[in-house]
Amino acid sequence: MSADVAIVGYGRTPYSRAKPGEPVYTVDEYIAWAAELALDKAGMSKNDFDGQGLGVSHAEVAHTVNWSAATAENLGISPQVLLRADQGGASAAAMLIRAAAMIRAGVVDRVLVVGADTPLNMPSVAPGLPLSPERTRGVYWDFQGPFGVMGASAQFALVLQRYMHEHRVTPEQLGKIAVSTRYHASLHPGAIYRKPITLEEYLGSRMLTDPIRLLDCVPIVNGGLAYIVTSAATARSLTDRPVYLLGHGEANNYYHGSRSFPDITHTGFTVAAPQAMQMAGVTHKQIDFLEPYDDFPFIAMMTIEDHGFCKKGEGGRFVEEHNLHFDGDFPLSTDGGQLSGGQPGGAIGGFMPLVEAVAQLRGEAEGRQVPGATIGAACGFGGIPYGRPGRSCVSIILGT
Amino acid sequence: MNDLSRGKPQPAITDLTRPFWDAAREGRLVMQKCSRCGTINFHPKPWCIECGCRDLPWTSAGPLGTVYSFTVSRSVAMNSPVWQAELPVILCLVDVDQGARMYAQVTHCTPEEIYIGMRVAVHFDPADSELSVPRFRPAASPGVMTV
């Protein structure tokens, strides 16, 4: 794939845990803030997107759901094309693929992609009131909540338990990811949890839903992110550091093996990652860092496996044998990930791997810069299907 | 006290799903079976996920199954404090004989006893006269009829 599309700007607002006294911002305020950061980085104005593209990620939490055209109205942008993704944590990466296709087709030259969520602004939630619109209706949720499914951590615990039954991974190996990710968060001024943790603290953290511990779980935050994608020609006129989209792959509603009794220890990255790498024409050795969608350490580990950095079942050992730090031999979640950085809603965290990958490839990851990084992989992972992990898996390969 | 009065999450019952809940109230586990390819579909689907056939008559599933995976929920999440009194809750994915895979609680079992591969049998709480949610318990436990 020729490097004909590039990312030229990115923004990530400060996050908030909505503690008393902190300012309370709406979704559209966070979107405007993130867009401003991205526009400043690119040297562009919001008016550059009139007649162009605007991508708006679906905010997951019921009271924050934003219509794309209403967001355009609130921003005062009159785009020709509105892109929308409702693929949870895969939305940001999926919209990059859609934006690139529109640019390659000559429909538009540039697209501003935004997302924000404010799950913690909820005034008060009555017992049993579902958090997500998809959970307020539909047969999907009708057959989960009443049956004892108490949320994402329990759903993912079922996946990890099965993984541990079929393959080998130790709590120490998963803890290494959590500890390393927190180390990176200590180097990122925008991360929510910046105090380093030890493996002992990870292992000693409260078991929430076996085998998921407290320090396996993402902290939910309010926040917004944005990025700008343009044709390569426009990118080169704006910056001397465009970050090119080299390859992408995507798998939605992936079943491994069988639809009725799938093997849930494999994710859709099994399909998406080889697609992306083949399109980019890169080998594993050429990839300088991996930014997984790390809502749980074992998801990061399965992402490593399903991208083919090691064989299925050897992810634990791979993690153990590699240095995951930004200056190590396998830099992972170099911004502190969502695990320690914070997850804006259930969907917007998916911008973080992309934003961090672009910062790394522009050499702007101050204090945590992967030395000499020229090619990076970033992932989107979104939605929890019934009894399986990750409805949408998107692999992105970026390069300078 | 039944599930309704405890204020647990409740399903919306629709024409699509009513046969499941009607059967549950009568102590039977049923699932949709594709009239064309025979695939069992669960949770209820608008057409067969294997072949796309929209004719999915309900058929008996179980009563036995095998634990495919489990978790022991030790604290409530998702704003569902109504589960607090029951903790720890053993939530499983159960591969139902003559059926499909489903989320379900396993009761009559301690967190130490549950394991992947455990044979379990469906049961229904007779106190839940309006709405009965199928749960499972170890097939080897007293009072379980096997077929």
Interface residues (C-beta under 8 A of the other chain):
Chain A: V125 A126 P127 G128 L129 P130 L131 R137 V139 Y140 W141 D142 F143 Q144 G145 P146 F147 G148 V149 M150 G151 A152 S153 A154 A157 L158 V159 Q161 R162 H165 R206 M207 L208 T209 D210 P211 I212 R259 S260 F261 I264 Y386 G387
Chain B: D3 G7 K8 P9 Q10 P11 A12 I13 T14 L16 T17 T39 I40 N41 F42 H43 P44 K45 I49 E50 Y68 S69 F70 T71 V72 S73 R74 S75 V76 A77 M78 N79 S80 P81 V82 W83 V89 L91 C92 L93 D95 A100 R101 M102 Y103 A104 Q105 P111 I116 L131 V133 P134
